[in-house]
Structures are given as C-alpha cells and as structure tokens.
C-alpha cells in the first residue's frame, strides 16, 4: 500500500508536476481511499521521500548500538558509517533516486522539505558526537560542554556536507558510477582532519621543540614535532598549533 | 514603511502567534494598504527575517571585493569574516533577534524558512571557496575540480555550523555577553583546522622521518616532523598524515 501510493504519486509528479498533483489524484491512481494516504504520509511532500523516516530510525539505532557497545571506537568513524546508511538508501533505488533528485531541483517546496531532513540527520549525528565529547571532557579533545558541543556540530556538518557533495555528484551523473566509493572518498576528507579523537593512546604528541635550521642557506625557524605513530591527526594538530602559531 | 511593517508584524506574532496573524492584520496595525506589504515582503515569513536579503547582498559584495582584490589572503579567513556579517546583523538588534529566535523555535514554517536562508549563506561561502580552489588546482590544497568543490562545501558547512553554534548560544542566553567574541572563538576551531590554504610559503613541511625512540622505557615508534614556523596547520596535517597512518 505504502509503496503503491509512493509509486502512483511519483508517476503523477513526473507527468503533470508536483504542484498540479493533488492527494485526490494520487489516491485515484493508486485505487485507494483518501484516508489511506494520510495513514502513511502526513503530507504530499512526504511521499517524495518515503524512506527518510526509516533511514533516520536506522541511523539512530546504529548510533545507540555503537554508544551502548562502549567500544573505544572513534566517534568520527561512527558518524561517518552512520551517514553511509543514507547513501545506501539512495543507491538501493538508483532510478527512483535520480528522478526524485531532478524533481526536487524543480520544486521549491521539496527543496525546503529536503533541507529539513538533512538538518535532522545532522542533528542525529551531532547528538552522538556531543554525548561522546561530553563524556570525555577535559582529556584534551575539545570536550567540556562548551567546545564539545561546538566540535560536535562542526564535525556533523562537515560529515553531512561531504556525504551530500558525493551523493549529489552521483545523482547529477544519473546514478552512474559507484556511489559508495564516492561517498567514502568524500568522508575521507573529514576523517583525515577530524578523525581519531578517541584513540586511547596517550600522550599522542610526545614532544615538540623549536630550532633554527638552515635550509637552502636560509636561517628559517622550524618546529620539530615528535609524535607516536598512529596518533590521531587532530591531536597532532592540537599539539603543534601553538608552536606553529607563535611568531 | 518597511520597518513599520516588520514592527507591526512582530508585535502581532508575539501577541497572537504567527499562524493566527494574517497579512491583513499586519497592514491594519501598520496603517498601510495590503499592496504595500507585498511590495516589501514576498510572504509573511519574510517579515520575520527582514534583514537577511540585505545581509546576503552585503556578504556577496564583500566576497567579490575580496576576490577582485587578488590579495594572497587565506580564503578560509575571508569566508569567516564574511560569516561575521551575519552575526553583526543579529547583534545590532539584540532584543529583536532574541524575540525572533524564540518565535522561530515555536513555528515550524519559520524554522524551515531559516534553514533555507542558512543554506543560501552556506552556498555563497562555498562558491567563493570553490572559485579559489579551482584557481589554485594542483598546488596540493585539494584543488582540482573534484576535491576543490568538496573541500569548499565541507569548509563552508563547518564555518556556518561554528558561526551558528555560537550565535544560538548567544540567542539562548537572551543576548547576554559578547556575540562577536563567541563567534570568533567558534570560528577559531574551523580556522585552526582548515585555515592557511593560500599562504604562498612552500615547502611548508620540510621533512618528516620515522624513528624508534625509547620513551619511558618503551620502544615506541614515533614520527619526527619538521615544519617551518607559520606553516598552515592543514599543510602540516597533509604532510604527516601519510606518515602517521602507516602501520
């Protein structure tokens, strides 16, 4: 029933446009009553995105399971993996996803609906990160309520932006190529910069020192940094930031 | 006229709620005709955010002037400065901003309107970064069309998320404290990680080497990295990433 309604709605949107299709048109095409429609979808917009609620629920379960597991997993890896659930939902129905993408570009109401959905994904990921950073406040990862929440939101936004950049490219290409590989590549940019926050190994950056070293005859001042292998990049960044920043 | 309409609208929204206020109510309170309203505002939602169009225009001018200047400025600094224009718009009218924030929390239609505005700021910033990264493709900053666009979107999202995190805290506090300082602090997190991309100094990371060094009696393998002072952090990250990542 749910699938049949979504299918009928989509056919009509493509035939006569989103705005000119009514809920009555959709139920007539699907051969069901008007009340059935509203049992499944709160509005006409929701038919266009029938899988987002399920996807959000799956993402939430995934993050809860990960939090409950108590594994010393990098929370940035966890939210990247959670974001992939969305990509897989799109990739599971490439034709539908591509058609919807084109429709969404043309209908302002659908674009704002999509923005709301994106924001909900972003919040779900940010909540997970916030809980993690709050729990490890004071261990030098920007925890503490103020910056933990800030870091959580910034990373969640970056993850969603990277994911959506790759997903949009794939959709624009008409669903050609490997969506999973594209999203992995994009998320790699975020992981490289923000990942590794919960590696239990410390101290990450063992030492850094300043020295004047002649390179190419110039008396440039350099920073020498010594870090244990496998150190999360962000930790190294934190360690050398102050050193590099001094003038 | 414009201000008078916005003021009247706002009074009514606070008195009887957004949904229960009509455009007719607003023009009656302001003592003007209905057509005047639509001359200034496309919809009731727009009255709530009367300054965003002007702010977007100012941001665009700022970015264009910066691009035209051709200065070897860090584009991440430029977009952070551009984002501050939004914060200053809010901070210029603290009472109005705080009231609007509370109203927006309660009215779903206003929240989605706000999401659209935020997305427009994000795009404006991303376009600036994209143009910059396209122009400097191949110099090792993730330029090249594919990753340049990706990096541009990720950084723009991170800038907006950091800006909004600080702005929201300020609004939630009822407009207490220094909005500018809070936003600066939040943007600092993004600058630290992503900033410095166009510093002309090269090579940033002069060398890195692996060594086995005994620390506390352990034979830990460490990475030694030598970087010139003032090196952008992201460049150092790029330089050490591969070294740290090897296992």
Interface residues (C-beta under 8 A of the other chain):
Chain A: X111 X112 X113 X115 X116 X119 X142 X147 X149 X150 X151 X153 X154 X156 X157 X158 X160 X161 X162 X164 X165 X166 X186 X189 X190 X192 X193 X194 X206 X210 X213 X215 X220 X221 X222 X223 X224 X225 X226 X227 X228 X229 X230 X231 X233 X234 X236 X237 X240 X241 X243 X244 X246 X247
Chain B: X111 X112 X113 X115 X116 X119 X142 X147 X149 X150 X151 X153 X154 X156 X157 X158 X160 X161 X162 X164 X165 X166 X186 X189 X190 X192 X193 X194 X206 X210 X213 X215 X220 X221 X222 X223 X224 X225 X226 X227 X228 X229 X230 X231 X233 X234 X236 X237 X240 X241 X243 X244 X246 X247
